[in-house]
Amino acid sequence: MAAETASIGGLKEAEECPVKWPLFLGLHQFIAIPSPPVTKADLPPYPPLRQHEEAMAMKFRNIAAAAISVFGAAIFLDSLRYKFTDHPKTQVIFGALDGWAGSLGLPGLFAHTGLFSQYVIGSAELLASTLLIVGLLPRLQRVNALGALIAFAVMAGAVSFHLFTPLGIDPNKDGGGLFAAAATLLAGSVVLIGLRLPDILGLLGDLRRVFVADAPTP
């Protein structure tokens, strides 16, 4: 009678226990063996294959960003020897643009002292190329993103002037090489902006925190 009471009491204790214990029937008693706990840290966040794919995608993005940055910086720096020395080819281009601006009532806009002179555009290209190269350092990717934005702005203007003004796509009668380089760099800057989109959003967030005051709490 006492043995039956003890067995019933042990069974009740096992059923009332909040932890699920695997029970094994032994000789006239229950032996409770706890299962080892499994935490989230014991499980990998992603399957190994997915981790490999993400690592390869990140490597490809970094290589593509570096290639576009070096190409863009090379194009910009090469053009400076024409703009900063007032090369005859530069005089033809900015002279045509200034004549077009004068017909719109904006004479001198592209002249040597104008708002969009060759020196102003060249300075913007120098700044963009510097940011593109310096931004290749791992901790300065936001600098690279800023360079991509400046490159896009400069090249969007250049392509627009070639297409929508009397300048045309072959102002120097050399087969349109200047326009081809501008269009290629414009496309590359768009791709680079896409690759650096998280950094651009981070830049915008930083600017918002600096220039936009937080709303007062009621």
N, C-alpha and C positions, 0 to 999 in steps of 0.2 A: 504493500500500500504506500509506504514511504517512497519507494523507487518510482512508482507511477506519479506520485505527487511532484517529485523532483523533476521528472521528465516533462510533465505538463508545465511546471513553472519555468523550466528552461526554454520550452517552446514559446511560451507567452513572452518572455524577455526578448527572444530573437525576433518575434513579430513586431514588438513595440519599438525596436531599435530603429532610428531614422535612417541609418546607413544600411544599404542593401548588402548583406553578407552572404557569400556563397557558403552554403551549409553542406557538410559532409557527414553522413551517418556513420558513426563509429560504434564501438562496443558500449551499448547502454548509455550513450551521451552524444551530444552535439558538439562538434568542434568548429568554431567560427574562425575563418581565416580572412582578414581584410584584404580587399583589392588595392594595389598601389594606386595613389591618386595620379591623374594625368592632367597637367596644367597646359595652358595655351602656349607657354614658352617651350614646351616639349615638342610642339608641332611646328614644322616649317611654314613660314607665311605663304609661300608659293611652291608649287612643284618645281623640282630642279630644271625641267625643260623650260618652264616659263621664265625662271630667273635667267637662264642662258639667252633666251630670246630678247629679254629686256636689256641685258648687257650688250648684246650685239646691236640692238637698235640705238642705244645710247652712244656706242662707239661710232656708228654710221653718222649720227647727227653731229657729233663733234668733228668728224673728218669733213663732212659737207660744210659745216660752218667755217672751219679753218680755210678750206679751199676757196670758198666765196669771199671771205675776208681778205685773203692774200691777193686774189684776182682783182677785187675792187680797189684795194689800196694801190696796187701796181698801176691800174688805169688812171687813178686820180693823180698819183705822183708823177706819172709820165706827162700828163697834160699841163702840169705846172710850169714846165720849161717853155711852154708856148705862152701861157697867160702872163706869167710874171716878167717875161722878157719882151712883151708886146710884139710877138712874132707876127709877120705879115698875114699868116693864116688866121691868127686870132683877130687881127684888125678887120679882115674880111667878114668874119662871123659877127663880131659885136658891132661893126659898122652897119651891117644889114639889119641887125636887130634894133639898133638905135634909130635907123631911118624908118623902120616900121612903127616903132613907138612914137616917133615924131608925127607920123601921119594920124595917130590917135590922140594927139594933143599932149604927149608926154615926152618932149624932146630932152635928150640928155640922160634918159633912164639907163641906157646901157653904155654911156660914155665913160671915160676914164675915172671921172669923179661921181658917176651915177650910182644909184642905189643897187643896181644889179651889174655893176662893172665887172670886168674880167678879174680884177683884183679881189673883189668881194666874193665872187663865185670861186676863184682859186683858193681863197682863205677857207671857205666852207669845205672844199674838197680836201685841203690839207688837214683840217680838223677831223673830217670823217675818216680819212686814211689812218690818222694817228689813233683814233678810238678803235678802229677795226683791228689794228695790229696789237695794241696794248690789251684790248679786250680778249685776246686769245689766252691770256693767263687764266688758270682755273678759277680764281676768286674774283675775276673782273669781267665776268660774262655780261653783267649789266652795262658795262662800258661798251662792250661789243654791240649790244642791242641798241644803244644810243647812236653808235656809228652807223648801224644799219638804217635807222630812221633818217639820219641826215643824208645818207647816200640815196635813199629813196626820194627824199624831197628834191635834191639837186638833180637827179636823173629824170624824175618825172617832169621837172621844168624843162630840162634839155630836150627830151623826146617831144614834148608838147610844142616847143619852139620850132623844132625841125618839121613837125607835121602840120602845124596850123599857122605858120607865118611864111612870108616870102623867102625865108632862109632856105627851106627845102632840105631834103635828105642828103644832098651832095653839094654843099656850098663850096668846097675846095676842089671840086672836079677830080676827086681821087677814087671814085667808085663807091662813095658813101661809107667809108670805113669809120668815120667819126660817129655817124648815126648808128651803125651796127654795134659799135662798142657801147654807146649810150643805152641802146635797147637791151643789149645783153646784161649790162650792169643793173639796169632797172629790174629786169626779171630776177637776177641774182639777189638783189636787195629784198625783193618780195619774199623769196624763199628763205632768206636769212631772218627776216622778220618773223616768219612762221616758225622757224627753229628756235628763235629767242622769245617767243610769245610769253612764256612764264616770267622771263626777266623783265620784259616790257611792262607787264601787269604789275610786277613788283615795283618798278620805277614809278608808275602812275600812283600806286598806293603810297609810296614815300613822298611824292610831291603833294598828294592830297593831305597827308598828315602835316606837312610843313606849311602849306599855304592856306588850307581850309581849316578854320577854327572849329573845334568840336561844338556841337549844339549844346547849349546849357541844359542841364538836367533840371526838371521841375522840382 
